[in-house]
């Protein structure tokens, strides 16, 4: 890949550092062909660099990358890369890659599962500023939203960046409170930064992009899926010095974020709620079983920031929120329209053989059905 060809392909994309065009373009291609957190892609890029790794991805040989190559090849299409770049140009999204001064180095703690590239709308701000992720239930109670607003506003006023996922409930309350306090807030999306999700927060995301930043590791045009939401949670945890869960059910997705915080050694806290409240059951679980800090005020969080290394967090969380290839398969299926195995493989980021295996098992379980033309549909629950 010549620098001139890379430079031409990236015309109109802001943020590309001079002299890094080939690397940036190669990582853009990887951004399209590999799902978030693909450890094999991360290991290959770390071993030989993004540009040379593309040659390995495109060369059909029998080696240690064979299985991974089968996942990548359905997406290795020039049209898909052009579409992602066109979407970024229309949205005014900036490309940020490792080596860029604005690359958020905290995500490097994810190792081979770190993003290969990131897209951002807005200002990246000070990457070294203290940051707290505040997350919780979408179906938040007035109590939870009130506590969230107090925490986010007071922490934001003291110079702490507030990070969350722009969802309804606790996430939205954290962002709005930070904005009202004139603080910096950052939203991480599970789809492309050109696609506001949820739609009801389109205005909120525009406000965040004006004074803070909206980030995503998925290329523009990408749809948010359950798999990508859960993969996105590792970035919400990695980008922060501390993670605070305000409200969470017993099996809340917020526990997935807490699990990543624990694995990464980030300070972890939870806000207690009424013992009768199902909305706080997950928070009580963090406090009781996993050594989370009891958070009742912004001062508690500031203490967490001042003593991150000494905060005790669990090495592992239960695997109830663990996701596997089956989750990705069902993200790629429709209940109305049958899809062929190669299309499902491309959508899920798996190889055709892997997709067929999981589809066969799901068919035995009665969770999918195969149409007369060979297309697969998910059964309605």
Secondary structure, 3 states (H helix, E strand, C coil): CCHHHHHHHCCCCECCCCCCHHHHHHHHHHHHHCCCCCHHHHHHHHHHCHHHHHHHHHCCCCCCCHHHHHHHHCCCCHHHHHHHHHHHHHHCCEEECCCCCCCCHHHHHHHHHCCCCEEEEECCCCCCCCEEEEECCCCCCHHHHHHHHHHHHHHHHCCCEEEECCCCCHHHHHHHHHHHCCCCEEEECCCCCCCCCCHHHHHHHHHHHHHCEEEECCCCCCCCCHHHHHHHHHHHHHCCCEEEECCCCCCCCHHHHHHHHHHHCCEEEECCCCCCCHHHHHHHHHHHHCCCEECCCHHHHHHHHHCHHHCCCCCCCCHHHCCCHHHHHHHHCCCCCCECHHHHHHHHCCCHHHHHHHHHHHHHCCCEEECCCCCEEECCC
